[in-house]
Amino acid sequence: MTACPAEWSEERRQGVAAMVVATLRGLLLERLVGDPATADAGLAALLSTLALLDPR
C-alpha cells in the first residue's frame, strides 16, 4: 500500500493491494500447475505496472 500515491483514498489503496495479492496468488498457481513461462510473463507485467506507481 505504501507504493500507492499519497492522494489515493484508503479504500482505493486497500483495493489495489488486494488486487496485487490476488494476482500474485494466481501467478503462483499458474507456476505450480500451469505454464511457468506464463507465470514469469505475468510477474514481469505486474512488476512493470507497479513501477509506474512508484513516485521515485
C-alpha positions, 0 to 999 in steps of 0.5 A: 500500500505504501507504493500507492500515491499519497492522494489515493483514498484508503479504500482505493489503496486497500483495493489495489493491494488486494488486487496485487495479492490476488494476482500474485496468488494466481501467478503462483498457481499458474507456476505450480500447475500451469505454464511457468513461462506464463507465470514469469510473463505475468510477474514481469507485467505486474512488476512493470505496472507497479513501477509506474506507481512508484513516485521515485 
